[in-house]
Amino acid sequence: MNPTQSDNAGQPEIVMYTSATCPYCVAAKNFLASKGQKWREVRIDLDPAERERMVARAKRTSVPQIFIGEEHVGGYDDMIAMHRDGRLEALLEFGA
């Protein structure tokens, strides 16, 4: 299965806004893949309307921007901080 297709049965959908030249996007995808997660990738460099949606939703302009369910996780560093604090796993399992 393509890891960019979110199908985490019974778990909240993960949406990641990315661009082609973003090393933190690659790191975030590798981390989520290592956790056995699937996500829906939204490439803002290919669609200006998606970039506008991301900024409206996240209130940030940088990528990646990661959402788990309706919860805005933030970028890669934010996701790793949540993981280190033990908050990410609960969010992945149960959502916001």
Sequence and secondary structure as in RCSB ss.txt:
>XXXX:A:sequence
MNPTQSDNAGQPEIVMYTSATCPYCVAAKNFLASKGQKWREVRIDLDPAERERMVARAKRTSVPQIFIGEEHVGG
YDDMIAMHRDGRLEALLEFGA
>XXXX:A:secstr
  TTS   TTS  EEEEE TT HHHHHHHHHHHHTT   EEEETTT HHHHHHHHHHHS  SS EEEETTEEEES
HHHHHHHHHHT HHHHHHH  
